[in-house]
């Protein structure tokens, strides 16, 4: 097999993400990815032998992009509510395709054990990355609470990404972030 070209692999996974967002998991084929990436026929199958391998590569690319975004975000001085607000708002608007794609993958994982396992591994990594970010920011959030916070974030993200874009506002997103951080009722 010829050596892999990282730029070509990235072009394929980025095209797969866009296809997942626009056409759903059933629109994701090797041929469709090649066409979207403007690469010759057979290229996608050289990098990803099976459709499942292509799905897993798209999930890994989304996680890579998300972690890079959060790494940059924690370097900016802000409160946790502000960080979550910006993250959710950007994900639901500018990066909407990326998160539509991950939700497509999560639904498909219910029928594909290998994909479910890969996504579970990515979730474990997300918990570790998030814990590291909390330490870097000096936040006193117990590690055992992080999975619940990630689940709340994911639910808020799904609500925002699946809503019509014109129904998303900074105020709505900030209210969600406040509930994730403080709960529905703040102590008196």
N, CA, C and O atoms as a DFTB+ gen file, in Angstrom:
752 C
 N C O
     1  1       0.845      -1.170       0.000
     2  2       0.000       0.000       0.000
     3  2       0.894       1.238       0.000
     4  3       1.904       1.269       0.703
     5  1       0.531       2.270      -0.789
     6  2       1.355       3.487      -0.830
     7  2       1.288       4.238       0.499
     8  3       0.322       4.096       1.250
     9  1       2.316       5.037       0.786
    10  2       2.295       5.805       2.034
    11  2       1.110       6.773       2.036
    12  3       0.703       7.287       0.995
    13  1       0.576       7.003       3.221
    14  2      -0.578       7.887       3.317
    15  2      -0.147       9.347       3.291
    16  3       0.939       9.711       3.741
    17  1      -1.018      10.147       2.759
    18  2      -0.818      11.581       2.673
    19  2      -1.737      12.215       3.719
    20  3      -2.955      12.184       3.540
    21  1      -1.203      12.791       4.807
    22  2      -2.038      13.343       5.866
    23  2      -3.032      14.410       5.373
    24  3      -4.158      14.480       5.865
    25  1      -2.622      15.225       4.417
    26  2      -3.530      16.264       3.902
    27  2      -4.703      15.634       3.151
    28  3      -5.835      16.109       3.252
    29  1      -4.437      14.587       2.413
    30  2      -5.500      13.903       1.667
    31  2      -6.445      13.186       2.639
    32  3      -7.663      13.206       2.461
    33  1      -5.877      12.562       3.655
    34  2      -6.699      11.886       4.669
    35  2      -7.606      12.903       5.357
    36  3      -8.789      12.640       5.571
    37  1      -7.054      14.056       5.699
    38  2      -7.841      15.108       6.346
    39  2      -8.930      15.608       5.409
    40  3     -10.057      15.835       5.849
    41  1      -8.626      15.784       4.135
    42  2      -9.631      16.223       3.164
    43  2     -10.778      15.216       3.096
    44  3     -11.943      15.602       3.001
    45  1     -10.448      13.941       3.146
    46  2     -11.485      12.905       3.114
    47  2     -12.356      12.938       4.368
    48  3     -13.581      12.859       4.277
    49  1     -11.726      13.053       5.538
    50  2     -12.524      13.067       6.770
    51  2     -13.338      14.350       6.884
    52  3     -14.474      14.316       7.356
    53  1     -12.782      15.473       6.463
    54  2     -13.549      16.722       6.492
    55  2     -14.742      16.650       5.538
    56  3     -15.826      17.136       5.862
    57  1     -14.546      16.047       4.369
    58  2     -15.655      15.860       3.426
    59  2     -16.702      14.920       4.023
    60  3     -17.902      15.135       3.850
    61  1     -16.254      13.890       4.716
    62  2     -17.186      12.954       5.361
    63  2     -18.038      13.670       6.405
    64  3     -19.237      13.411       6.515
    65  1     -17.430      14.556       7.160
    66  2     -18.171      15.318       8.178
    67  2     -19.258      16.164       7.514
    68  3     -20.404      16.176       7.964
    69  1     -18.898      16.857       6.463
    70  2     -19.882      17.697       5.757
    71  2     -21.011      16.854       5.168
    72  3     -22.174      17.255       5.208
    73  1     -20.670      15.688       4.624
    74  2     -21.700      14.799       4.068
    75  2     -22.615      14.254       5.158
    76  3     -23.829      14.178       4.968
    77  1     -22.047      13.877       6.287
    78  2     -22.880      13.409       7.392
    79  2     -23.879      14.489       7.805
    80  3     -25.045      14.196       8.069
    81  1     -23.418      15.726       7.857
    82  2     -24.294      16.832       8.260
    83  2     -25.362      17.118       7.215
    84  3     -26.510      17.391       7.566
    85  1     -25.007      17.060       5.950
    86  2     -25.964      17.451       4.905
    87  2     -26.847      16.308       4.423
    88  3     -28.000      16.531       4.053
    89  1     -26.316      15.080       4.422
    90  2     -27.049      13.955       3.839
    91  2     -27.346      12.836       4.817
    92  3     -28.045      11.883       4.474
    93  1     -26.826      12.938       6.025
    94  2     -27.027      11.874       6.991
    95  2     -26.087      10.712       6.740
    96  3     -25.317      10.706       5.779
    97  1     -26.165       9.736       7.617
    98  2     -25.250       8.603       7.541
    99  2     -25.465       7.789       6.268
   100  3     -24.525       7.176       5.762
   101  1     -26.693       7.774       5.745
   102  2     -26.950       6.992       4.528
   103  2     -26.375       7.652       3.282
   104  3     -26.201       6.988       2.260
   105  1     -26.079       8.939       3.347
   106  2     -25.466       9.626       2.216
   107  2     -23.957       9.531       2.199
   108  3     -23.303      10.030       1.284
   109  1     -23.405       8.883       3.223
   110  2     -21.947       8.781       3.332
   111  2     -21.471       7.492       2.661
   112  3     -21.637       6.393       3.189
   113  1     -20.884       7.663       1.498
   114  2     -20.276       6.547       0.776
   115  2     -18.862       6.956       0.399
   116  3     -18.526       8.140       0.397
   117  1     -18.043       5.973       0.081
   118  2     -16.684       6.282      -0.354
   119  2     -16.715       7.201      -1.580
   120  3     -15.973       8.180      -1.659
   121  1     -17.571       6.869      -2.512
   122  2     -17.646       7.646      -3.756
   123  2     -18.108       9.085      -3.485
   124  3     -17.563      10.030      -4.056
   125  1     -19.110       9.249      -2.615
   126  2     -19.596      10.596      -2.297
   127  2     -18.517      11.420      -1.603
   128  3     -18.388      12.618      -1.855
   129  1     -17.744      10.781      -0.729
   130  2     -16.661      11.478      -0.024
   131  2     -15.581      11.907      -1.014
   132  3     -15.080      13.029      -0.943
   133  1     -15.228      11.023      -1.926
   134  2     -14.215      11.371      -2.936
   135  2     -14.674      12.557      -3.779
   136  3     -13.904      13.478      -4.052
   137  1     -15.917      12.517      -4.176
   138  2     -16.457      13.610      -4.995
   139  2     -16.442      14.927      -4.211
   140  3     -16.025      15.962      -4.732
   141  1     -16.897      14.879      -2.961
   142  2     -16.932      16.086      -2.132
   143  2     -15.534      16.633      -1.859
   144  3     -15.349      17.844      -1.744
   145  1     -14.548      15.735      -1.755
   146  2     -13.162      16.157      -1.500
   147  2     -12.406      16.444      -2.793
   148  3     -11.237      16.829      -2.760
   149  1     -13.073      16.258      -3.929
   150  2     -12.472      16.464      -5.245
   151  2     -11.214      15.604      -5.424
   152  3     -10.161      16.077      -5.851
   153  1     -11.372      14.321      -5.078
   154  2     -10.274      13.364      -5.208
   155  2     -10.694      12.235      -6.144
   156  3     -11.887      11.987      -6.317
   157  1      -9.729      11.554      -6.744
   158  2     -10.046      10.507      -7.725
   159  2     -10.772       9.308      -7.100
   160  3     -10.628       9.036      -5.908
   161  1     -11.552       8.596      -7.923
   162  2     -12.224       7.382      -7.450
   163  2     -11.211       6.385      -6.884
   164  3     -10.115       6.219      -7.420
   165  1     -11.596       5.739      -5.809
   166  2     -10.732       4.753      -5.161
   167  2      -9.892       5.320      -4.030
   168  3      -9.335       4.565      -3.233
   169  1      -9.795       6.640      -3.951
   170  2      -8.952       7.259      -2.920
   171  2      -9.474       6.944      -1.520
   172  3      -8.706       6.546      -0.645
   173  1     -10.763       7.120      -1.310
   174  2     -11.329       6.912       0.030
   175  2     -11.136       5.476       0.501
   176  3     -10.803       5.237       1.661
   177  1     -11.346       4.521      -0.401
   178  2     -11.183       3.122       0.018
   179  2      -9.711       2.766       0.243
   180  3      -9.424       1.803       0.955
   181  1      -8.783       3.506      -0.337
   182  2      -7.361       3.296      -0.038
   183  2      -7.046       3.720       1.393
   184  3      -6.187       3.121       2.040
   185  1      -7.725       4.733       1.886
   186  2      -7.486       5.233       3.240
   187  2      -8.380       4.543       4.260
   188  3      -7.959       4.304       5.392
   189  1      -9.603       4.224       3.875
   190  2     -10.591       3.643       4.783
   191  2     -11.237       2.454       4.068
   192  3     -12.138       2.625       3.247
   193  1     -10.769       1.266       4.390
   194  2     -11.198       0.063       3.665
   195  2     -12.701      -0.170       3.722
   196  3     -13.296      -0.639       2.752
   197  1     -13.314       0.153       4.848
   198  2     -14.749      -0.108       5.007
   199  2     -15.483       1.192       5.309
   200  3     -14.884       2.205       5.670
   201  1     -16.779       1.125       5.152
   202  2     -17.609       2.280       5.491
   203  2     -17.510       2.576       6.986
   204  3     -17.496       3.736       7.398
   205  1     -17.442       1.525       7.787
   206  2     -17.314       1.704       9.231
   207  2     -15.996       2.408       9.581
   208  3     -15.962       3.241      10.486
   209  1     -14.936       2.082       8.883
   210  2     -13.656       2.757       9.103
   211  2     -13.769       4.237       8.754
   212  3     -13.184       5.084       9.428
   213  1     -14.513       4.542       7.715
   214  2     -14.741       5.937       7.323
   215  2     -15.556       6.667       8.388
   216  3     -15.259       7.816       8.716
   217  1     -16.582       6.007       8.930
   218  2     -17.391       6.595      10.001
   219  2     -16.532       6.869      11.239
   220  3     -16.626       7.937      11.843
   221  1     -15.701       5.904      11.606
   222  2     -14.843       6.078      12.790
   223  2     -13.817       7.186      12.573
   224  3     -13.512       7.942      13.495
   225  1     -13.291       7.283      11.363
   226  2     -12.322       8.348      11.067
   227  2     -12.983       9.722      11.157
   228  3     -12.367      10.678      11.629
   229  1     -14.228       9.823      10.708
   230  2     -14.952      11.091      10.818
   231  2     -15.149      11.451      12.288
   232  3     -14.976      12.608      12.670
   233  1     -15.510      10.473      13.111
   234  2     -15.698      10.721      14.549
   235  2     -14.388      11.172      15.196
   236  3     -14.375      12.103      16.001
   237  1     -13.296      10.510      14.840
   238  2     -11.986      10.899      15.392
   239  2     -11.606      12.312      14.974
   240  3     -11.041      13.065      15.768
   241  1     -11.910      12.674      13.736
   242  2     -11.591      14.025      13.249
   243  2     -12.420      15.066      13.994
   244  3     -11.905      16.124      14.354
   245  1     -13.698      14.776      14.227
   246  2     -14.541      15.712      14.974
   247  2     -13.974      15.906      16.377
   248  3     -13.879      17.035      16.858
   249  1     -13.599      14.815      17.033
   250  2     -13.023      14.916      18.380
   251  2     -11.729      15.730      18.358
   252  3     -11.503      16.567      19.231
   253  1     -10.894      15.483      17.368
   254  2      -9.634      16.229      17.226
   255  2      -9.908      17.731      17.088
   256  3      -9.264      18.546      17.749
   257  1     -10.850      18.086      16.242
   258  2     -11.193      19.505      16.036
   259  2     -11.792      20.121      17.300
   260  3     -11.470      21.253      17.661
   261  1     -12.663      19.371      17.964
   262  2     -13.297      19.877      19.190
   263  2     -12.246      20.116      20.278
   264  3     -12.262      21.152      20.943
   265  1     -11.339      19.163      20.456
   266  2     -10.307      19.333      21.485
   267  2      -9.379      20.499      21.157
   268  3      -8.957      21.222      22.060
   269  1      -9.065      20.687      19.906
   270  2      -8.229      21.834      19.516
   271  2      -8.947      23.144      19.840
   272  3      -8.329      24.094      20.321
   273  1     -10.257      23.190      19.572
   274  2     -11.038      24.391      19.890
   275  2     -11.060      24.653      21.390
   276  3     -10.885      25.790      21.828
   277  1     -11.277      23.599      22.182
   278  2     -11.336      23.809      23.626
   279  2      -9.960      24.157      24.195
   280  3      -9.864      24.926      25.152
   281  1      -8.901      23.600      23.616
   282  2      -7.550      23.963      24.054
   283  2      -7.308      25.457      23.861
   284  3      -6.738      26.116      24.730
   285  1      -7.743      25.987      22.720
   286  2      -7.587      27.424      22.461
   287  2      -8.472      28.250      23.400
   288  3      -8.054      29.296      23.896
   289  1      -9.679      27.778      23.634
   290  2     -10.640      28.539      24.444
   291  2     -10.168      28.706      25.880
   292  3     -10.338      29.780      26.458
   293  1      -9.581      27.671      26.470
   294  2      -9.188      27.780      27.879
   295  2      -7.996      28.705      28.082
   296  3      -7.668      29.056      29.215
   297  1      -7.362      29.091      27.016
   298  2      -6.240      30.027      27.132
   299  2      -6.719      31.482      27.244
   300  3      -5.937      32.382      27.549
   301  1      -8.013      31.695      26.992
   302  2      -8.600      33.032      27.108
   303  2      -9.180      33.184      28.512
   304  3      -9.848      32.269      28.995
   305  1      -8.946      34.308      29.176
   306  2      -9.514      34.479      30.512
   307  2     -11.041      34.612      30.431
   308  3     -11.565      35.485      29.739
   309  1     -11.742      33.724      31.156
   310  2     -13.202      33.750      31.161
   311  2     -13.707      32.856      32.282
   312  3     -12.978      32.006      32.793
   313  1     -14.962      33.060      32.656
   314  2     -15.595      32.173      33.635
   315  2     -16.034      30.896      32.924
   316  3     -16.070      30.848      31.694
   317  1     -16.362      29.879      33.682
   318  2     -16.839      28.634      33.087
   319  2     -18.128      28.867      32.310
   320  3     -18.322      28.287      31.241
   321  1     -19.010      29.710      32.839
   322  2     -20.253      30.025      32.119
   323  2     -19.927      30.686      30.785
   324  3     -20.527      30.350      29.764
   325  1     -18.998      31.607      30.785
   326  2     -18.611      32.275      29.535
   327  2     -17.997      31.288      28.536
   328  3     -18.298      31.336      27.343
   329  1     -17.135      30.394      29.033
   330  2     -16.530      29.390      28.154
   331  2     -17.586      28.482      27.532
   332  3     -17.558      28.224      26.329
   333  1     -18.515      27.997      28.352
   334  2     -19.573      27.129      27.842
   335  2     -20.486      27.874      26.877
   336  3     -20.903      27.325      25.857
   337  1     -20.792      29.121      27.202
   338  2     -21.644      29.922      26.319
   339  2     -20.996      30.061      24.949
   340  3     -21.641      29.819      23.928
   341  1     -19.737      30.445      24.921
   342  2     -19.044      30.615      23.639
   343  2     -18.937      29.295      22.889
   344  3     -19.137      29.244      21.676
   345  1     -18.623      28.235      23.610
   346  2     -18.487      26.924      22.979
   347  2     -19.813      26.476      22.359
   348  3     -19.850      26.059      21.201
   349  1     -20.895      26.563      23.125
   350  2     -22.214      26.148      22.619
   351  2     -22.680      27.036      21.475
   352  3     -23.211      26.539      20.482
   353  1     -22.488      28.331      21.604
   354  2     -22.928      29.259      20.565
   355  2     -22.165      29.020      19.262
   356  3     -22.760      28.989      18.185
   357  1     -20.869      28.854      19.364
   358  2     -20.066      28.590      18.167
   359  2     -20.434      27.248      17.549
   360  3     -20.544      27.133      16.329
   361  1     -20.625      26.234      18.386
   362  2     -20.985      24.900      17.886
   363  2     -22.337      24.913      17.184
   364  3     -22.523      24.216      16.186
   365  1     -23.268      25.686      17.688
   366  2     -24.623      25.703      17.119
   367  2     -24.754      26.613      15.905
   368  3     -25.761      26.567      15.200
   369  1     -23.751      27.431      15.660
   370  2     -23.833      28.362      14.529
   371  2     -22.698      28.086      13.542
   372  3     -22.902      27.408      12.535
   373  1     -21.532      28.596      13.819
   374  2     -20.386      28.484      12.917
   375  2     -20.002      27.042      12.621
   376  3     -19.678      26.706      11.482
   377  1     -20.034      26.193      13.636
   378  2     -19.581      24.803      13.489
   379  2     -20.742      23.808      13.478
   380  3     -20.562      22.639      13.818
   381  1     -21.898      24.259      13.099
   382  2     -23.122      23.445      13.127
   383  2     -22.953      22.100      12.408
   384  3     -23.382      21.069      12.925
   385  1     -22.338      22.102      11.232
   386  2     -22.168      20.855      10.462
   387  2     -21.397      19.816      11.256
   388  3     -21.745      18.636      11.245
   389  1     -20.365      20.244      11.936
   390  2     -19.537      19.315      12.711
   391  2     -20.386      18.576      13.745
   392  3     -20.243      17.367      13.926
   393  1     -21.261      19.307      14.415
   394  2     -22.023      18.691      15.501
   395  2     -23.256      17.949      14.993
   396  3     -23.703      16.995      15.631
   397  1     -23.808      18.364      13.869
   398  2     -24.833      17.547      13.231
   399  2     -24.229      16.196      12.858
   400  3     -24.870      15.158      13.016
   401  1     -23.010      16.215      12.368
   402  2     -22.336      14.979      11.976
   403  2     -22.121      14.060      13.172
   404  3     -22.350      12.855      13.067
   405  1     -21.690      14.600      14.299
   406  2     -21.438      13.727      15.449
   407  2     -22.738      13.128      15.962
   408  3     -22.744      11.989      16.429
   409  1     -23.840      13.869      15.886
   410  2     -25.114      13.299      16.313
   411  2     -25.560      12.194      15.355
   412  3     -26.134      11.195      15.790
   413  1     -25.303      12.361      14.071
   414  2     -25.571      11.282      13.108
   415  2     -24.762      10.039      13.487
   416  3     -25.282       8.923      13.478
   417  1     -23.497      10.245      13.817
   418  2     -22.641       9.121      14.190
   419  2     -23.123       8.448      15.476
   420  3     -23.100       7.222      15.582
   421  1     -23.553       9.239      16.441
   422  2     -24.038       8.658      17.699
   423  2     -25.290       7.806      17.465
   424  3     -25.440       6.744      18.068
   425  1     -26.172       8.266      16.602
   426  2     -27.352       7.469      16.292
   427  2     -26.970       6.186      15.559
   428  3     -27.514       5.121      15.851
   429  1     -26.050       6.278      14.620
   430  2     -25.602       5.099      13.882
   431  2     -24.894       4.113      14.813
   432  3     -24.960       2.903      14.592
   433  1     -24.228       4.608      15.838
   434  2     -23.508       3.742      16.775
   435  2     -24.453       2.804      17.522
   436  3     -24.027       1.757      18.011
   437  1     -25.725       3.167      17.614
   438  2     -26.693       2.277      18.262
   439  2     -26.848       0.971      17.475
   440  3     -27.308      -0.033      18.020
   441  1     -26.464       0.988      16.202
   442  2     -26.586      -0.203      15.348
   443  2     -25.232      -0.801      14.968
   444  3     -25.179      -1.852      14.329
   445  1     -24.146      -0.146      15.352
   446  2     -22.802      -0.617      14.980
   447  2     -21.924      -0.683      16.233
   448  3     -21.410       0.339      16.687
   449  1     -21.754      -1.874      16.784
   450  2     -20.971      -2.004      18.023
   451  2     -19.549      -1.444      17.929
   452  3     -19.065      -0.849      18.892
   453  1     -18.877      -1.620      16.802
   454  2     -17.503      -1.103      16.683
   455  2     -17.494       0.420      16.734
   456  3     -16.613       1.016      17.353
   457  1     -18.464       1.049      16.090
   458  2     -18.559       2.504      16.132
   459  2     -18.920       2.957      17.545
   460  3     -18.390       3.956      18.030
   461  1     -19.817       2.230      18.205
   462  2     -20.191       2.561      19.586
   463  2     -18.971       2.498      20.495
   464  3     -18.786       3.358      21.356
   465  1     -18.143       1.482      20.302
   466  2     -16.935       1.336      21.105
   467  2     -15.963       2.482      20.849
   468  3     -15.376       3.029      21.782
   469  1     -15.799       2.841      19.578
   470  2     -14.905       3.953      19.231
   471  2     -15.406       5.261      19.840
   472  3     -14.617       6.037      20.378
   473  1     -16.704       5.506      19.758
   474  2     -17.260       6.739      20.330
   475  2     -17.131       6.747      21.850
   476  3     -16.899       7.800      22.445
   477  1     -17.282       5.572      22.490
   478  2     -17.108       5.491      23.945
   479  2     -15.663       5.848      24.315
   480  3     -15.424       6.533      25.310
   481  1     -14.719       5.387      23.522
   482  2     -13.318       5.736      23.762
   483  2     -13.078       7.228      23.622
   484  3     -12.332       7.824      24.398
   485  1     -13.717       7.825      22.624
   486  2     -13.597       9.275      22.443
   487  2     -14.228      10.012      23.623
   488  3     -13.721      11.052      24.046
   489  1     -15.325       9.484      24.156
   490  2     -15.985      10.092      25.313
   491  2     -15.074      10.025      26.537
   492  3     -14.980      10.988      27.297
   493  1     -14.408       8.893      26.726
   494  2     -13.463       8.769      27.845
   495  2     -12.339       9.795      27.717
   496  3     -11.943      10.424      28.698
   497  1     -11.836       9.953      26.507
   498  2     -10.788      10.951      26.262
   499  2     -11.314      12.350      26.544
   500  3     -10.604      13.173      27.122
   501  1     -12.560      12.631      26.139
   502  2     -13.157      13.944      26.389
   503  2     -13.228      14.234      27.884
   504  3     -12.995      15.366      28.308
   505  1     -13.546      13.223      28.683
   506  2     -13.594      13.422      30.139
   507  2     -12.219      13.786      30.681
   508  3     -12.102      14.672      31.528
   509  1     -11.183      13.114      30.203
   510  2      -9.827      13.410      30.656
   511  2      -9.375      14.806      30.213
   512  3      -8.767      15.548      30.985
   513  1      -9.680      15.147      28.967
   514  2      -9.315      16.472      28.448
   515  2     -10.042      17.555      29.243
   516  3      -9.449      18.567      29.618
   517  1     -11.332      17.331      29.495
   518  2     -12.116      18.304      30.253
   519  2     -11.561      18.465      31.665
   520  3     -11.461      19.587      32.161
   521  1     -11.200      17.360      32.318
   522  2     -10.614      17.436      33.659
   523  2      -9.317      18.251      33.622
   524  3      -9.057      19.060      34.513
   525  1      -8.519      18.032      32.594
   526  2      -7.283      18.804      32.455
   527  2      -7.549      20.287      32.269
   528  3      -6.842      21.127      32.825
   529  1      -8.566      20.605      31.491
   530  2      -8.929      22.013      31.300
   531  2      -9.415      22.632      32.611
   532  3      -9.089      23.778      32.920
   533  1     -10.188      21.875      33.370
   534  2     -10.664      22.398      34.655
   535  2      -9.487      22.688      35.583
   536  3      -9.465      23.709      36.270
   537  1      -8.518      21.790      35.596
   538  2      -7.326      22.027      36.428
   539  2      -6.561      23.251      35.941
   540  3      -6.112      24.072      36.741
   541  1      -6.415      23.366      34.627
   542  2      -5.698      24.502      34.042
   543  2      -6.379      25.827      34.399
   544  3      -5.715      26.841      34.615
   545  1      -7.714      25.799      34.457
   546  2      -8.473      27.003      34.786
   547  2      -8.611      27.223      36.291
   548  3      -9.127      28.253      36.723
   549  1      -8.151      26.256      37.091
   550  2      -8.268      26.372      38.541
   551  2      -9.683      26.150      39.037
   552  3     -10.055      26.674      40.087
   553  1     -10.476      25.389      38.310
   554  2     -11.859      25.121      38.718
   555  2     -11.888      23.957      39.696
   556  3     -11.158      22.978      39.547
   557  1     -12.738      24.086      40.690
   558  2     -12.847      23.063      41.725
   559  2     -14.066      22.175      41.447
   560  3     -15.023      22.143      42.222
   561  1     -14.005      21.461      40.325
   562  2     -15.116      20.571      39.952
   563  2     -14.618      19.140      40.152
   564  3     -13.639      18.730      39.530
   565  1     -15.289      18.384      41.017
   566  2     -14.851      17.002      41.255
   567  2     -14.872      16.178      39.958
   568  3     -15.799      16.294      39.156
   569  1     -13.857      15.360      39.765
   570  2     -13.749      14.553      38.535
   571  2     -14.976      13.685      38.304
   572  3     -15.366      13.460      37.159
   573  1     -15.594      13.192      39.382
   574  2     -16.761      12.324      39.209
   575  2     -17.980      13.077      38.682
   576  3     -18.940      12.450      38.234
   577  1     -17.960      14.404      38.728
   578  2     -19.066      15.219      38.201
   579  2     -18.892      15.551      36.713
   580  3     -19.838      15.982      36.054
   581  1     -17.688      15.348      36.195
   582  2     -17.396      15.729      34.809
   583  2     -18.260      14.983      33.796
   584  3     -18.766      15.620      32.872
   585  1     -18.458      13.661      33.916
   586  2     -19.332      12.994      32.938
   587  2     -20.751      13.575      32.910
   588  3     -21.356      13.684      31.844
   589  1     -21.277      13.945      34.074
   590  2     -22.609      14.551      34.112
   591  2     -22.597      15.921      33.430
   592  3     -23.532      16.267      32.707
   593  1     -21.541      16.693      33.661
   594  2     -21.440      18.001      33.020
   595  2     -21.339      17.843      31.502
   596  3     -21.945      18.611      30.756
   597  1     -20.580      16.855      31.048
   598  2     -20.459      16.596      29.608
   599  2     -21.807      16.174      29.037
   600  3     -22.170      16.584      27.934
   601  1     -22.551      15.357      29.781
   602  2     -23.877      14.931      29.313
   603  2     -24.827      16.129      29.207
   604  3     -25.584      16.236      28.242
   605  1     -24.790      17.017      30.183
   606  2     -25.631      18.217      30.123
   607  2     -25.231      19.105      28.951
   608  3     -26.087      19.642      28.247
   609  1     -23.927      19.255      28.749
   610  2     -23.424      20.019      27.604
   611  2     -23.922      19.390      26.303
   612  3     -24.410      20.091      25.417
   613  1     -23.796      18.067      26.193
   614  2     -24.240      17.362      24.986
   615  2     -25.726      17.532      24.728
   616  3     -26.145      17.703      23.583
   617  1     -26.529      17.485      25.794
   618  2     -27.973      17.703      25.633
   619  2     -28.283      19.112      25.171
   620  3     -29.129      19.319      24.301
   621  1     -27.593      20.084      25.758
   622  2     -27.784      21.476      25.337
   623  2     -27.344      21.646      23.887
   624  3     -28.009      22.323      23.102
   625  1     -26.235      21.035      23.544
   626  2     -25.721      21.123      22.179
   627  2     -26.705      20.513      21.188
   628  3     -26.967      21.100      20.139
   629  1     -27.252      19.341      21.509
   630  2     -28.221      18.709      20.617
   631  2     -29.443      19.608      20.426
   632  3     -29.923      19.780      19.305
   633  1     -29.943      20.178      21.517
   634  2     -31.096      21.073      21.448
   635  2     -30.808      22.255      20.530
   636  3     -31.645      22.622      19.706
   637  1     -29.636      22.845      20.668
   638  2     -29.280      24.016      19.870
   639  2     -29.026      23.660      18.410
   640  3     -29.508      24.353      17.514
   641  1     -28.283      22.601      18.162
   642  2     -27.928      22.229      16.789
   643  2     -29.153      21.767      15.998
   644  3     -29.233      21.987      14.789
   645  1     -30.101      21.131      16.678
   646  2     -31.284      20.635      15.977
   647  2     -32.393      21.677      15.874
   648  3     -33.407      21.431      15.220
   649  1     -32.220      22.823      16.501
   650  2     -33.203      23.910      16.414
   651  2     -32.950      24.736      15.152
   652  3     -31.833      24.757      14.635
   653  1     -33.980      25.410      14.661
   654  2     -33.746      26.322      13.536
   655  2     -32.721      27.391      13.952
   656  3     -32.825      27.951      15.043
   657  1     -31.748      27.671      13.101
   658  2     -30.692      28.627      13.469
   659  2     -31.212      29.990      13.935
   660  3     -30.597      30.630      14.788
   661  1     -32.326      30.425      13.385
   662  2     -32.843      31.741      13.781
   663  2     -33.399      31.756      15.205
   664  3     -33.707      32.826      15.732
   665  1     -33.531      30.595      15.832
   666  2     -34.013      30.529      17.214
   667  2     -32.882      30.491      18.237
   668  3     -33.124      30.319      19.431
   669  1     -31.662      30.650      17.770
   670  2     -30.507      30.603      18.664
   671  2     -30.033      32.025      18.933
   672  3     -29.783      32.801      18.010
   673  1     -29.917      32.347      20.207
   674  2     -29.401      33.667      20.582
   675  2     -28.405      33.496      21.729
   676  3     -28.405      32.486      22.432
   677  1     -27.579      34.486      21.892
   678  2     -26.600      34.454      22.985
   679  2     -27.291      34.316      24.339
   680  3     -26.807      33.581      25.200
   681  1     -28.418      35.009      24.545
   682  2     -29.120      34.927      25.829
   683  2     -29.621      33.515      26.118
   684  3     -29.488      33.024      27.239
   685  1     -30.193      32.868      25.114
   686  2     -30.683      31.497      25.289
   687  2     -29.519      30.577      25.640
   688  3     -29.619      29.759      26.554
   689  1     -28.425      30.716      24.915
   690  2     -27.255      29.860      25.136
   691  2     -26.654      30.131      26.511
   692  3     -26.274      29.194      27.214
   693  1     -26.566      31.383      26.897
   694  2     -26.001      31.700      28.212
   695  2     -26.869      31.137      29.334
   696  3     -26.344      30.662      30.341
   697  1     -28.191      31.185      29.172
   698  2     -29.072      30.586      30.182
   699  2     -28.804      29.089      30.309
   700  3     -28.783      28.554      31.418
   701  1     -28.601      28.420      29.192
   702  2     -28.283      26.986      29.231
   703  2     -26.957      26.754      29.958
   704  3     -26.852      25.856      30.794
   705  1     -25.955      27.558      29.641
   706  2     -24.639      27.406      30.277
   707  2     -24.743      27.623      31.783
   708  3     -24.113      26.906      32.560
   709  1     -25.526      28.598      32.191
   710  2     -25.710      28.856      33.634
   711  2     -26.355      27.664      34.326
   712  3     -25.966      27.308      35.438
   713  1     -27.334      27.046      33.681
   714  2     -27.983      25.874      34.266
   715  2     -27.001      24.703      34.344
   716  3     -27.007      23.960      35.325
   717  1     -26.172      24.534      33.337
   718  2     -25.176      23.460      33.378
   719  2     -24.235      23.660      34.560
   720  3     -23.909      22.705      35.265
   721  1     -23.799      24.895      34.780
   722  2     -22.827      25.173      35.833
   723  2     -23.470      25.250      37.210
   724  3     -22.928      24.698      38.168
   725  1     -24.618      25.925      37.334
   726  2     -25.201      26.184      38.648
   727  2     -26.457      25.377      38.964
   728  3     -26.902      25.367      40.112
   729  1     -27.032      24.711      37.987
   730  2     -28.292      24.025      38.216
   731  2     -29.447      24.989      37.963
   732  3     -29.240      26.145      37.594
   733  1     -30.655      24.498      38.166
   734  2     -31.834      25.331      37.883
   735  2     -32.109      26.339      38.988
   736  3     -32.664      27.408      38.732
   737  1     -31.727      26.010      40.201
   738  2     -32.013      26.911      41.326
   739  2     -30.694      27.213      42.020
   740  3     -29.985      26.312      42.469
   741  1     -30.387      28.491      42.097
   742  2     -29.166      28.881      42.795
   743  2     -29.472      29.018      44.283
   744  3     -30.548      29.480      44.663
   745  1     -28.519      28.614      45.124
   746  2     -28.739      28.727      46.579
   747  2     -28.976      30.175      46.985
   748  3     -28.408      31.102      46.407
   749  1     -29.823      30.349      47.987
   750  2     -30.143      31.698      48.478
   751  2     -29.029      32.281      49.289
   752  3     -29.141      33.407      49.773
